[in-house]
């Protein structure tokens, strides 16, 4: 298992240079069975990372460019009336599945779509199913949404509602590369050419098995006390108007288990919780009025520093 995970990390690092932490966070999110939101400026490699993850995991994927005129049916699929071909035969409605019926949906620039279209993802992300025209259809297993979004200050963006953000297990950012990595980008091969040569490191069956291993990672009572202390602090801290929900607490534990598994441990330690705290919590917390100028990640880090490790 560790050999496979190490091969995955090496392959991703050859495409996305100088972002080892972000890559490990991404793999952690998918191992934990969660959806991933990548938030950053255009051109820093968000879509490239999403493509590299899908290809390396050997999963069938679809990419949807979210725009202001995209409709919910463009994502989930629509029923189309088709006439019968034989004489005297009537017609019937036939469902044409949308791109969401894949293992990985790459929702590119998801916050450029209207709230109505964004809401089309809610049932799929939570229940792994889609309801269209009164019929519920299961999605393939495994199923992930890897979404990218631009900063809210950019023109033409619609903020994701809290209910949608809460369904993303982790929210990460890539940021600008350091000088060494950027020089390697300038001197190296085009990223699109590298993507075409990526090898399948995992397959869907093996990935589901690895996700099952995550649930077997032990979390001691003292570790659960630490998670509860963090959650309680987020709800009472003057830094935020809203704290983590019970779903957020469960997400923190699951992400910490996956991080521990990547570190070749069968138990969670406080350092695992600390490593995933910011990407799990930052998009779920709401800054108070007096802290609006501070970034969500900065505030989440400040809160982490105030909670003692048991």
BABA-664656 format. One record per residue: x, y, z of N, C-alpha, C in turn; residue number from 1. Coordinates in nm, 3 decimals. Layout:
BEGIN
neast|nnorth|nup|caeast|canorth|caup|ceast|cnorth|cup|k
X|Y|Z|X|Y|Z|X|Y|Z|NUM .
...
//
This chain:
BEGIN
neast|nnorth|nup|caeast|canorth|caup|ceast|cnorth|cup|k
0.082|-0.121|0.000|0.000|0.000|0.000|0.086|0.126|0.000|1 .
0.187|0.130|0.088|0.271|0.248|0.096|0.347|0.270|-0.034|2 .
0.385|0.161|-0.100|0.454|0.174|-0.228|0.366|0.245|-0.330|3 .
0.239|0.210|-0.332|0.145|0.273|-0.426|0.128|0.421|-0.394|4 .
0.111|0.453|-0.267|0.091|0.593|-0.227|0.215|0.677|-0.255|5 .
0.333|0.619|-0.234|0.456|0.692|-0.264|0.471|0.716|-0.413|6 .
0.436|0.617|-0.494|0.441|0.633|-0.639|0.345|0.742|-0.685|7 .
0.229|0.747|-0.621|0.132|0.852|-0.653|0.187|0.990|-0.620|8 .
0.249|1.004|-0.502|0.305|1.133|-0.462|0.416|1.177|-0.556|9 .
0.502|1.084|-0.597|0.613|1.118|-0.687|0.559|1.163|-0.823|10 .
0.460|1.092|-0.874|0.407|1.128|-1.005|0.341|1.265|-1.004|11 .
0.265|1.294|-0.899|0.199|1.425|-0.889|0.303|1.537|-0.876|12 .
0.411|1.513|-0.802|0.513|1.616|-0.782|0.590|1.647|-0.909|13 .
0.586|1.557|-1.007|0.652|1.583|-1.134|0.570|1.678|-1.221|14 .
0.441|1.689|-1.193|0.353|1.777|-1.270|0.334|1.910|-1.198|15 .
0.307|1.904|-1.068|0.288|2.024|-0.986|0.415|2.041|-0.903|16 .
0.496|2.139|-0.941|0.628|2.155|-0.880|0.624|2.241|-0.754|17 .
0.698|2.198|-0.653|0.715|2.279|-0.533|0.594|2.292|-0.444|18 .
0.497|2.200|-0.455|0.374|2.209|-0.377|0.346|2.077|-0.306|19 .
0.447|2.024|-0.239|0.434|1.892|-0.176|0.324|1.888|-0.071|20 .
0.312|1.996|0.008|0.209|1.998|0.112|0.070|1.995|0.052|21 .
0.046|2.077|-0.050|-0.085|2.079|-0.115|-0.117|1.945|-0.181|22 .
-0.016|1.881|-0.238|-0.038|1.750|-0.300|-0.075|1.646|-0.195|23 .
-0.007|1.649|-0.082|-0.038|1.553|0.023|-0.177|1.578|0.080|24 .
-0.214|1.705|0.093|-0.349|1.737|0.139|-0.454|1.685|0.040|25 .
-0.427|1.696|-0.088|-0.521|1.650|-0.190|-0.539|1.499|-0.183|26 .
-0.430|1.426|-0.173|-0.439|1.280|-0.163|-0.509|1.240|-0.034|27 .
-0.481|1.311|0.075|-0.548|1.285|0.202|-0.699|1.299|0.187|28 .
-0.742|1.405|0.120|-0.885|1.431|0.103|-0.952|1.317|0.027|29 .
-0.891|1.271|-0.081|-0.952|1.166|-0.161|-0.947|1.031|-0.089|30 .
-0.841|1.004|-0.015|-0.834|0.881|0.064|-0.944|0.879|0.170|31 .
-0.974|0.995|0.224|-1.079|1.005|0.326|-1.218|1.001|0.266|32 .
-1.228|0.992|0.134|-1.358|0.983|0.068|-1.430|1.116|0.056|33 .
-1.356|1.227|0.065|-1.419|1.358|0.063|-1.401|1.429|-0.070|34 .
-1.471|1.539|-0.082|-1.462|1.625|-0.200|-1.361|1.736|-0.173|35 .
-1.295|1.782|-0.278|-1.184|1.876|-0.265|-1.216|2.006|-0.337|36 .
-1.194|2.117|-0.268|-1.210|2.251|-0.325|-1.073|2.317|-0.330|37 .
-1.033|2.360|-0.450|-0.904|2.427|-0.468|-0.932|2.573|-0.500|38 .
-0.894|2.662|-0.410|-0.926|2.804|-0.424|-0.797|2.883|-0.442|39 .
-0.788|2.956|-0.554|-0.669|3.038|-0.576|-0.688|3.120|-0.703|40 .
-0.586|3.200|-0.732|-0.588|3.284|-0.851|-0.580|3.200|-0.977|41 .
-0.629|3.251|-1.091|-0.615|3.178|-1.217|-0.467|3.161|-1.254|42 .
-0.435|3.045|-1.310|-0.301|3.025|-1.364|-0.199|2.966|-1.270|43 .
-0.239|2.923|-1.149|-0.140|2.868|-1.056|-0.141|2.714|-1.055|44 .
-0.224|2.653|-1.137|-0.220|2.508|-1.151|-0.336|2.432|-1.090|45 .
-0.448|2.500|-1.061|-0.561|2.433|-0.996|-0.618|2.323|-1.086|46 .
-0.648|2.356|-1.211|-0.706|2.258|-1.302|-0.607|2.148|-1.335|47 .
-0.479|2.183|-1.349|-0.377|2.083|-1.377|-0.369|1.981|-1.264|48 .
-0.376|2.027|-1.140|-0.375|1.937|-1.026|-0.495|1.843|-1.029|49 .
-0.612|1.898|-1.058|-0.733|1.815|-1.064|-0.721|1.708|-1.171|50 .
-0.670|1.744|-1.289|-0.650|1.647|-1.397|-0.549|1.541|-1.355|51 .
-0.439|1.583|-1.294|-0.335|1.488|-1.255|-0.386|1.388|-1.152|52 .
-0.468|1.433|-1.058|-0.524|1.344|-0.958|-0.614|1.239|-1.024|53 .
-0.703|1.284|-1.111|-0.798|1.192|-1.175|-0.725|1.089|-1.260|54 .
-0.628|1.133|-1.337|-0.555|1.041|-1.425|-0.471|0.942|-1.345|55 .
-0.406|0.990|-1.240|-0.320|0.902|-1.160|-0.401|0.798|-1.084|56 .
-0.524|0.832|-1.048|-0.607|0.739|-0.974|-0.680|0.640|-1.065|57 .
-0.662|0.654|-1.194|-0.722|0.560|-1.288|-0.873|0.566|-1.290|58 .
-0.929|0.684|-1.268|-1.073|0.699|-1.259|-1.130|0.766|-1.384|59 .
-1.252|0.728|-1.417|-1.322|0.793|-1.528|-1.368|0.931|-1.481|60 .
-1.331|1.032|-1.556|-1.364|1.166|-1.510|-1.424|1.250|-1.621|61 .
-1.497|1.352|-1.575|-1.556|1.450|-1.665|-1.520|1.589|-1.616|62 .
-1.506|1.680|-1.709|-1.473|1.818|-1.673|-1.586|1.909|-1.721|63 .
-1.633|1.994|-1.633|-1.737|2.091|-1.666|-1.684|2.230|-1.636|64 .
-1.685|2.316|-1.737|-1.647|2.456|-1.717|-1.771|2.532|-1.671|65 .
-1.772|2.571|-1.544|-1.888|2.640|-1.490|-1.888|2.785|-1.537|66 .
-2.001|2.828|-1.592|-2.020|2.964|-1.641|-2.156|3.014|-1.593|67 .
-2.180|3.142|-1.612|-2.304|3.202|-1.563|-2.428|3.149|-1.635|68 .
-2.413|3.096|-1.756|-2.530|3.045|-1.830|-2.544|2.894|-1.822|69 .
-2.463|2.827|-1.740|-2.472|2.683|-1.724|-2.599|2.649|-1.647|70 .
-2.673|2.548|-1.692|-2.797|2.506|-1.628|-2.776|2.379|-1.547|71 .
-2.860|2.353|-1.446|-2.846|2.230|-1.367|-2.847|2.104|-1.453|72 .
-2.932|2.100|-1.555|-2.939|1.983|-1.642|-2.812|1.959|-1.720|73 .
-2.733|2.065|-1.740|-2.605|2.047|-1.809|-2.507|1.966|-1.725|74 .
-2.532|1.958|-1.595|-2.446|1.883|-1.504|-2.504|1.746|-1.474|75 .
-2.632|1.742|-1.438|-2.694|1.617|-1.394|-2.746|1.532|-1.508|76 .
-2.786|1.595|-1.620|-2.847|1.523|-1.730|-2.994|1.562|-1.746|77 .
-3.052|1.526|-1.858|-3.191|1.563|-1.888|-3.263|1.445|-1.953|78 .
-3.395|1.447|-1.943|-3.479|1.350|-2.012|-3.527|1.411|-2.143|79 .
-3.507|1.340|-2.253|-3.543|1.389|-2.386|-3.648|1.296|-2.446|80 .
-3.752|1.356|-2.505|-3.858|1.276|-2.568|-3.809|1.224|-2.702|81 .
-3.815|1.092|-2.718|-3.773|1.030|-2.843|-3.890|0.954|-2.904|82 .
-3.916|0.980|-3.028|-4.026|0.914|-3.098|-3.989|0.770|-3.132|83 .
-4.093|0.683|-3.140|-4.069|0.545|-3.177|-4.031|0.533|-3.323|84 .
-3.951|0.434|-3.354|-3.904|0.415|-3.491|-3.997|0.327|-3.573|85 .
-4.079|0.243|-3.505|-4.169|0.155|-3.577|-4.302|0.222|-3.602|86 .
-4.371|0.178|-3.707|-4.501|0.236|-3.741|-4.600|0.213|-3.626|87 .
-4.669|0.316|-3.588|-4.768|0.307|-3.483|-4.711|0.307|-3.342|88 .
-4.581|0.308|-3.327|-4.519|0.306|-3.195|-4.509|0.448|-3.141|89 .
-4.548|0.465|-3.017|-4.541|0.597|-2.956|-4.401|0.631|-2.913|90 .
-4.384|0.748|-2.857|-4.253|0.790|-2.810|-4.241|0.774|-2.659|91 .
-4.124|0.802|-2.606|-4.099|0.794|-2.463|-3.984|0.886|-2.427|92 .
-3.981|0.921|-2.299|-3.872|1.005|-2.251|-3.753|0.916|-2.214|93 .
-3.636|0.954|-2.261|-3.513|0.880|-2.235|-3.417|0.972|-2.161|94 .
-3.364|0.923|-2.050|-3.270|1.004|-1.971|-3.131|0.997|-2.032|95 .
-3.073|1.114|-2.052|-2.937|1.124|-2.102|-2.848|1.173|-1.987|96 .
-2.765|1.084|-1.932|-2.684|1.123|-1.815|-2.591|1.240|-1.847|97 .
-2.573|1.325|-1.746|-2.481|1.437|-1.759|-2.341|1.397|-1.716|98 .
-2.250|1.491|-1.719|-2.110|1.460|-1.684|-2.089|1.421|-1.539|99 .
-2.190|1.443|-1.455|-2.173|1.408|-1.314|-2.167|1.256|-1.295|100 .
-2.212|1.181|-1.395|-2.209|1.034|-1.386|-2.070|0.983|-1.426|101 .
-1.975|1.011|-1.341|-1.837|0.969|-1.360|-1.776|0.950|-1.222|102 .
-1.657|0.895|-1.215|-1.591|0.879|-1.085|-1.544|1.012|-1.029|103 .
-1.494|1.098|-1.116|-1.443|1.228|-1.074|-1.505|1.336|-1.161|104 .
-1.570|1.432|-1.098|-1.623|1.548|-1.170|-1.532|1.666|-1.142|105 .
-1.469|1.717|-1.245|-1.386|1.836|-1.232|-1.475|1.957|-1.257|106 .
-1.514|2.024|-1.151|-1.599|2.142|-1.161|-1.509|2.265|-1.165|107 .
-1.474|2.307|-1.285|-1.376|2.414|-1.302|-1.443|2.550|-1.285|108 .
-1.383|2.633|-1.197|-1.436|2.766|-1.166|-1.583|2.757|-1.124|109 .
-1.608|2.674|-1.023|-1.744|2.643|-0.982|-1.820|2.767|-0.936|110 .
-1.750|2.868|-0.885|-1.821|2.986|-0.836|-1.851|3.088|-0.945|111 .
-1.831|3.051|-1.072|-1.878|3.137|-1.180|-2.020|3.100|-1.225|112 .
-2.072|2.988|-1.175|-2.209|2.948|-1.206|-2.305|3.014|-1.106|113 .
-2.431|3.022|-1.144|-2.532|3.080|-1.057|-2.562|2.986|-0.940|114 .
-2.617|3.038|-0.831|-2.650|2.952|-0.717|-2.742|2.836|-0.755|115 .
-2.831|2.854|-0.849|-2.921|2.746|-0.889|-2.843|2.629|-0.947|116 .
-2.745|2.659|-1.029|-2.663|2.551|-1.088|-2.570|2.491|-0.984|117 .
-2.515|2.574|-0.898|-2.429|2.522|-0.791|-2.505|2.421|-0.705|118 .
-2.634|2.448|-0.680|-2.713|2.360|-0.594|-2.735|2.224|-0.656|119 .
-2.714|2.211|-0.787|-2.731|2.081|-0.852|-2.630|1.979|-0.801|120 .
-2.522|2.027|-0.740|-2.419|1.937|-0.689|-2.448|1.887|-0.547|121 .
-2.541|1.951|-0.476|-2.559|1.921|-0.334|-2.595|1.776|-0.308|122 .
-2.699|1.725|-0.374|-2.740|1.587|-0.351|-2.631|1.489|-0.392|123 .
-2.566|1.518|-0.503|-2.461|1.427|-0.551|-2.345|1.420|-0.452|124 .
-2.305|1.533|-0.395|-2.192|1.535|-0.304|-2.223|1.469|-0.171|125 .
-2.346|1.478|-0.127|-2.383|1.424|0.003|-2.431|1.279|-0.005|126 .
-2.519|1.251|-0.101|-2.585|1.121|-0.107|-2.527|1.028|-0.213|127 .
-2.436|1.078|-0.298|-2.381|0.998|-0.408|-2.493|0.948|-0.499|128 .
-2.588|1.035|-0.526|-2.699|1.002|-0.615|-2.753|1.130|-0.676|129 .
-2.833|1.115|-0.782|-2.892|1.230|-0.850|-3.040|1.200|-0.872|130 .
-3.126|1.296|-0.840|-3.269|1.282|-0.863|-3.311|1.375|-0.975|131 .
-3.360|1.317|-1.084|-3.406|1.393|-1.199|-3.541|1.338|-1.241|132 .
-3.640|1.428|-1.256|-3.775|1.389|-1.299|-3.835|1.283|-1.207|133 .
-3.809|1.295|-1.077|-3.867|1.203|-0.980|-3.800|1.068|-0.971|134 .
-3.692|1.046|-1.043|-3.621|0.919|-1.041|-3.483|0.941|-0.980|135 .
-3.448|0.858|-0.883|-3.317|0.867|-0.818|-3.221|0.768|-0.882|136 .
-3.107|0.820|-0.924|-3.008|0.736|-0.994|-2.877|0.742|-0.917|137 .
-2.821|0.624|-0.881|-2.694|0.623|-0.806|-2.578|0.664|-0.896|138 .
-2.477|0.723|-0.834|-2.356|0.762|-0.905|-2.253|0.650|-0.895|139 .
-2.155|0.647|-0.983|-2.052|0.542|-0.978|-1.976|0.547|-0.846|140 .
-1.917|0.436|-0.810|-1.837|0.426|-0.689|-1.692|0.395|-0.727|141 .
-1.595|0.472|-0.681|-1.608|0.590|-0.595|-1.649|0.714|-0.676|142 .
-1.691|0.817|-0.604|-1.732|0.942|-0.668|-1.672|1.059|-0.591|143 .
-1.606|1.148|-0.664|-1.548|1.268|-0.604|-1.584|1.390|-0.688|144 .
-1.597|1.503|-0.620|-1.600|1.632|-0.687|-1.470|1.703|-0.652|145 .
-1.394|1.738|-0.755|-1.277|1.823|-0.737|-1.311|1.955|-0.804|146 .
-1.334|2.057|-0.724|-1.379|2.186|-0.776|-1.269|2.290|-0.760|147 .
-1.262|2.380|-0.855|-1.173|2.495|-0.844|-1.257|2.621|-0.839|148 .
-1.209|2.719|-0.768|-1.279|2.847|-0.768|-1.180|2.961|-0.758|149 .
-1.220|3.074|-0.816|-1.139|3.194|-0.813|-1.175|3.278|-0.691|150 .
-1.085|3.365|-0.646|-1.117|3.452|-0.532|-1.243|3.534|-0.557|151 .
-1.316|3.562|-0.449|-1.446|3.627|-0.462|-1.438|3.769|-0.516|152 .
-1.320|3.833|-0.504|-1.312|3.970|-0.550|-1.305|3.980|-0.702|153 .
-1.288|3.866|-0.771|-1.278|3.870|-0.916|-1.417|3.886|-0.978|154 .
-1.419|3.946|-1.097|-1.545|3.976|-1.164|-1.615|3.847|-1.206|155 .
-1.748|3.844|-1.187|-1.828|3.733|-1.236|-1.830|3.612|-1.148|156 .
-1.811|3.628|-1.017|-1.814|3.513|-0.927|-1.937|3.520|-0.837|157 .
-1.991|3.404|-0.802|-2.103|3.391|-0.710|-2.055|3.310|-0.590|158 .
-2.052|3.368|-0.470|-2.002|3.294|-0.354|-2.079|3.164|-0.333|159 .
-2.006|3.057|-0.300|-2.072|2.931|-0.271|-2.147|2.942|-0.139|160 .
-2.270|2.891|-0.131|-2.344|2.895|-0.003|-2.278|2.806|0.101|161 .
-2.308|2.835|0.227|-2.247|2.759|0.337|-2.278|2.610|0.326|162 .
-2.401|2.577|0.285|-2.438|2.436|0.274|-2.353|2.363|0.171|163 .
-2.313|2.434|0.066|-2.228|2.373|-0.036|-2.083|2.362|0.013|164 .
-2.033|2.467|0.076|-1.896|2.464|0.127|-1.877|2.352|0.229|165 .
-1.979|2.328|0.310|-1.968|2.228|0.416|-1.956|2.087|0.360|166 .
-1.991|2.068|0.234|-1.982|1.935|0.173|-1.844|1.907|0.115|167 .
-1.760|2.007|0.110|-1.621|1.984|0.071|-1.542|1.947|0.197|168 .
-1.479|1.831|0.194|-1.403|1.789|0.310|-1.288|1.885|0.337|169 .
-1.219|1.928|0.231|-1.104|2.015|0.247|-1.105|2.125|0.141|170 .
-1.052|2.239|0.178|-1.032|2.351|0.086|-0.885|2.392|0.096|171 .
-0.815|2.384|-0.017|-0.673|2.414|-0.017|-0.644|2.525|-0.116|172 .
-0.524|2.580|-0.106|-0.478|2.678|-0.204|-0.335|2.640|-0.245|173 .
-0.299|2.677|-0.367|-0.166|2.645|-0.417|-0.068|2.760|-0.400|174 .
-0.112|2.881|-0.434|-0.023|2.996|-0.423|0.080|2.999|-0.534|175 .
0.156|3.105|-0.537|0.261|3.118|-0.638|0.376|3.021|-0.607|176 .
0.440|2.966|-0.708|0.556|2.879|-0.683|0.676|2.962|-0.637|177 .
0.769|2.898|-0.567|0.891|2.968|-0.531|0.977|2.985|-0.656|178 .
1.086|3.059|-0.644|1.167|3.091|-0.762|1.225|2.967|-0.828|179 .
1.267|2.872|-0.748|1.326|2.751|-0.803|1.223|2.671|-0.883|180 .
1.103|2.655|-0.826|0.999|2.579|-0.896|0.952|2.652|-1.021|181 .
0.942|2.785|-1.013|0.897|2.860|-1.129|1.000|2.855|-1.242|182 .
1.128|2.855|-1.205|1.231|2.843|-1.308|1.223|2.706|-1.376|183 .
1.197|2.603|-1.297|1.181|2.469|-1.354|1.060|2.464|-1.448|184 .
0.955|2.538|-1.415|0.839|2.545|-1.504|0.874|2.612|-1.636|185 .
0.951|2.721|-1.627|0.988|2.795|-1.748|1.081|2.713|-1.838|186 .
1.169|2.636|-1.777|1.264|2.558|-1.854|1.212|2.420|-1.895|187 .
1.105|2.377|-1.830|1.057|2.240|-1.851|0.955|2.228|-1.961|188 .
0.895|2.110|-1.963|0.798|2.075|-2.066|0.661|2.131|-2.032|189 .
0.579|2.148|-2.135|0.443|2.197|-2.114|0.366|2.099|-2.026|190 .
0.289|2.153|-1.930|0.218|2.067|-1.835|0.116|1.976|-1.904|191 .
0.055|2.025|-2.012|-0.044|1.943|-2.082|0.021|1.820|-2.145|192 .
0.142|1.834|-2.192|0.213|1.718|-2.247|0.246|1.618|-2.137|193 .
0.282|1.669|-2.019|0.310|1.578|-1.908|0.186|1.502|-1.865|194 .
0.071|1.569|-1.866|-0.053|1.503|-1.827|-0.083|1.384|-1.918|195 .
-0.054|1.398|-2.044|-0.085|1.290|-2.139|-0.002|1.165|-2.112|196 .
0.111|1.182|-2.045|0.199|1.067|-2.021|0.186|1.008|-1.880|197 .
0.094|1.062|-1.802|0.077|1.011|-1.667|0.029|0.866|-1.669|198 .
0.085|0.787|-1.579|0.048|0.647|-1.567|-0.058|0.628|-1.458|199 .
-0.142|0.528|-1.477|-0.243|0.495|-1.377|-0.175|0.424|-1.260|200 .
-0.176|0.488|-1.144|-0.112|0.432|-1.026|-0.210|0.345|-0.947|201 .
-0.336|0.383|-0.945|-0.440|0.311|-0.873|-0.554|0.277|-0.968|202 .
-0.645|0.193|-0.920|-0.770|0.167|-0.993|-0.884|0.183|-0.894|203 .
-1.009|0.193|-0.940|-1.120|0.218|-0.849|-1.132|0.116|-0.736|204 .
-1.111|-0.012|-0.767|-1.124|-0.116|-0.664|-1.019|-0.097|-0.554|205 .
-0.895|-0.073|-0.594|-0.788|-0.054|-0.496|-0.809|0.073|-0.415|206 .
-0.861|0.177|-0.478|-0.886|0.302|-0.408|-0.992|0.282|-0.300|207 .
-1.098|0.209|-0.332|-1.202|0.182|-0.232|-1.144|0.102|-0.116|208 .
-1.054|0.009|-0.145|-0.988|-0.068|-0.038|-0.906|0.022|0.053|209 .
-0.833|0.117|-0.007|-0.754|0.210|0.073|-0.842|0.299|0.159|210 .
-0.956|0.340|0.105|-1.049|0.420|0.185|-1.100|0.341|0.304|211 .
-1.118|0.210|0.286|-1.157|0.126|0.398|-1.051|0.118|0.505|212 .
-0.923|0.122|0.464|-0.814|0.121|0.560|-0.813|0.246|0.646|213 .
-0.860|0.357|0.592|-0.863|0.483|0.667|-0.950|0.467|0.792|214 .
-1.064|0.398|0.778|-1.155|0.383|0.892|-1.095|0.296|1.002|215 .
-0.993|0.217|0.969|-0.931|0.128|1.066|-0.823|0.199|1.149|216 .
-0.785|0.320|1.110|-0.684|0.394|1.185|-0.744|0.435|1.320|217 .
-0.675|0.404|1.427|-0.728|0.423|1.562|-0.718|0.568|1.607|218 .
-0.820|0.610|1.680|-0.821|0.743|1.743|-0.850|0.724|1.892|219 .
-0.751|0.751|1.976|-0.764|0.729|2.120|-0.860|0.831|2.181|220 .
-0.918|0.800|2.298|-1.008|0.896|2.364|-0.945|1.034|2.385|221 .
-0.817|1.038|2.418|-0.750|1.168|2.438|-0.745|1.247|2.307|222 .
-0.730|1.177|2.196|-0.728|1.243|2.066|-0.865|1.300|2.033|223 .
-0.969|1.224|2.065|-1.105|1.274|2.044|-1.133|1.395|2.134|224 .
-1.076|1.394|2.255|-1.089|1.511|2.343|-1.028|1.635|2.277|225 .
-0.915|1.616|2.211|-0.847|1.727|2.143|-0.934|1.782|2.029|226 .
-0.993|1.693|1.952|-1.080|1.737|1.843|-1.201|1.812|1.898|227 .
-1.260|1.759|2.004|-1.375|1.827|2.064|-1.336|1.963|2.121|228 .
-1.217|1.974|2.178|-1.172|2.103|2.230|-1.157|2.204|2.118|229 .
-1.104|2.162|2.003|-1.093|2.252|1.888|-1.230|2.296|1.839|230 .
-1.322|2.202|1.829|-1.457|2.234|1.781|-1.527|2.330|1.876|231 .
-1.516|2.302|2.006|-1.578|2.389|2.106|-1.518|2.528|2.102|232 .
-1.386|2.536|2.086|-1.320|2.667|2.079|-1.367|2.746|1.958|233 .
-1.390|2.678|1.846|-1.436|2.749|1.725|-1.575|2.808|1.745|234 .
-1.655|2.744|1.829|-1.792|2.791|1.850|-1.800|2.905|1.951|235 .
-1.701|2.915|2.037|-1.703|3.019|2.140|-1.604|3.132|2.115|236 .
-1.518|3.118|2.015|-1.413|3.216|1.990|-1.471|3.346|1.934|237 .
-1.422|3.462|1.979|-1.466|3.590|1.921|-1.414|3.611|1.779|238 .
-1.326|3.523|1.733|-1.276|3.535|1.596|-1.383|3.503|1.493|239 .
-1.483|3.422|1.533|-1.580|3.372|1.437|-1.723|3.395|1.485|240 .
-1.812|3.408|1.388|-1.955|3.417|1.420|-2.018|3.279|1.424|241 .
-1.959|3.183|1.355|-2.008|3.045|1.353|-1.890|2.950|1.368|242 .
-1.911|2.844|1.443|-1.807|2.745|1.460|-1.830|2.623|1.374|243 .
-1.751|2.520|1.398|-1.762|2.397|1.322|-1.888|2.322|1.362|244 .
-1.956|2.265|1.264|-2.072|2.181|1.288|-2.027|2.040|1.325|245 .
-2.119|1.954|1.371|-2.081|1.813|1.394|-2.026|1.747|1.269|246 .
-2.077|1.784|1.152|-2.021|1.730|1.028|-1.877|1.773|1.012|247 .
-1.846|1.898|1.050|-1.709|1.946|1.043|-1.617|1.870|1.137|248 .
-1.668|1.837|1.257|-1.587|1.760|1.353|-1.557|1.621|1.298|249 .
-1.655|1.558|1.236|-1.634|1.425|1.178|-1.537|1.432|1.061|250 .
-1.547|1.540|0.984|-1.455|1.559|0.871|-1.312|1.574|0.921|251 .
-1.294|1.646|1.032|-1.161|1.665|1.088|-1.100|1.531|1.131|252 .
-1.179|1.448|1.195|-1.130|1.317|1.238|-1.095|1.229|1.118|253 .
-1.182|1.228|1.018|-1.157|1.142|0.902|-1.032|1.188|0.826|254 .
-1.015|1.318|0.811|-0.896|1.370|0.743|-0.770|1.338|0.822|255 .
-0.777|1.348|0.955|-0.661|1.316|1.038|-0.624|1.168|1.027|256 .
-0.724|1.082|1.018|-0.697|0.939|0.998|-0.625|0.914|0.865|257 .
-0.673|0.980|0.759|-0.609|0.961|0.629|-0.467|1.014|0.630|258 .
-0.444|1.127|0.696|-0.309|1.184|0.705|-0.216|1.087|0.780|259 .
-0.268|1.025|0.887|-0.188|0.928|0.962|-0.155|0.807|0.877|260 .
-0.251|0.763|0.796|-0.226|0.648|0.709|-0.115|0.678|0.609|261 .
-0.114|0.800|0.554|-0.006|0.840|0.463|0.129|0.842|0.533|262 .
0.126|0.867|0.664|0.250|0.870|0.743|0.288|0.731|0.794|263 .
0.220|0.626|0.745|0.249|0.487|0.781|0.222|0.457|0.928|264 .
0.118|0.517|0.982|0.080|0.489|1.120|-0.062|0.433|1.123|265 .
-0.089|0.347|1.222|-0.223|0.291|1.237|-0.301|0.361|1.348|266 .
-0.250|0.476|1.393|-0.319|0.553|1.495|-0.297|0.702|1.468|267 .
-0.390|0.783|1.517|-0.384|0.928|1.496|-0.313|0.993|1.614|268 .
-0.227|1.090|1.584|-0.161|1.169|1.687|-0.203|1.315|1.669|269 .
-0.185|1.399|1.771|-0.227|1.539|1.760|-0.168|1.611|1.638|270 .
-0.046|1.575|1.599|0.016|1.639|1.482|-0.063|1.614|1.354|271 .
-0.132|1.500|1.345|-0.216|1.473|1.229|-0.335|1.569|1.225|272 .
-0.395|1.589|1.340|-0.509|1.683|1.349|-0.463|1.823|1.313|273 .
-0.348|1.864|1.364|-0.296|1.998|1.335|-0.264|2.015|1.187|274 .
-0.217|1.908|1.122|-0.179|1.916|0.981|-0.300|1.939|0.891|275 .
-0.415|1.886|0.929|-0.534|1.897|0.843|-0.633|2.001|0.894|276 .
-0.606|2.061|1.008|-0.701|2.154|1.069|-0.738|2.269|0.976|277 .
-0.639|2.339|0.922|-0.669|2.457|0.840|-0.746|2.420|0.713|278 .
-0.702|2.323|0.631|-0.780|2.292|0.511|-0.919|2.236|0.540|279 .
-0.940|2.174|0.656|-1.073|2.123|0.690|-1.162|2.234|0.745|280 .
-1.104|2.326|0.823|-1.184|2.423|0.898|-1.201|2.557|0.829|281 .
-1.104|2.599|0.747|-1.104|2.740|0.703|-1.228|2.779|0.623|282 .
-1.281|2.689|0.541|-1.397|2.725|0.460|-1.529|2.705|0.533|283 .
-1.523|2.647|0.653|-1.644|2.625|0.732|-1.666|2.734|0.836|284 .
-1.564|2.810|0.868|-1.571|2.912|0.970|-1.605|3.048|0.910|285 .
-1.676|3.130|0.984|-1.714|3.263|0.938|-1.653|3.367|1.031|286 .
-1.568|3.453|0.974|-1.500|3.555|1.054|-1.600|3.653|1.113|287 .
-1.576|3.696|1.236|-1.660|3.798|1.299|-1.638|3.932|1.231|288 .
-1.727|4.026|1.258|-1.722|4.155|1.191|-1.589|4.226|1.213|289 .
-1.533|4.212|1.331|-1.408|4.282|1.364|-1.285|4.214|1.303|290 .
-1.304|4.096|1.243|-1.191|4.023|1.186|-1.205|3.999|1.036|291 .
-1.288|4.081|0.971|-1.315|4.061|0.829|-1.190|4.078|0.743|292 .
-1.096|4.160|0.789|-0.977|4.186|0.707|-0.876|4.071|0.712|293 .
-0.888|3.984|0.808|-0.797|3.871|0.819|-0.848|3.755|0.734|294 .
-0.757|3.681|0.677|-0.795|3.567|0.597|-0.846|3.452|0.682|295 .
-0.933|3.369|0.623|-0.990|3.256|0.695|-0.882|3.160|0.744|296 .
-0.782|3.136|0.660|-0.675|3.045|0.699|-0.594|3.100|0.816|297 .
-0.569|3.229|0.813|-0.494|3.292|0.922|-0.570|3.282|1.053|298 .
-0.700|3.306|1.049|-0.781|3.298|1.170|-0.790|3.155|1.222|299 .
-0.802|3.059|1.130|-0.806|2.919|1.172|-0.675|2.879|1.240|300 .
-0.562|2.929|1.189|-0.432|2.900|1.250|-0.421|2.964|1.388|301 .
-0.475|3.085|1.402|-0.474|3.151|1.533|-0.551|3.070|1.635|302 .
-0.667|3.019|1.596|-0.748|2.940|1.689|-0.675|2.812|1.729|303 .
-0.611|2.747|1.632|-0.538|2.624|1.661|-0.433|2.647|1.768|304 .
-0.367|2.763|1.765|-0.260|2.791|1.859|-0.313|2.814|2.001|305 .
-0.442|2.841|2.016|-0.497|2.869|2.149|-0.544|2.745|2.223|306 .
-0.554|2.631|2.153|-0.605|2.508|2.214|-0.489|2.419|2.256|307 .
-0.485|2.384|2.381|-0.375|2.302|2.432|-0.386|2.159|2.385|308 .
-0.272|2.098|2.358|-0.267|1.957|2.318|-0.273|1.870|2.442|309 .
-0.363|1.770|2.446|-0.372|1.687|2.567|-0.248|1.600|2.586|310 .
//
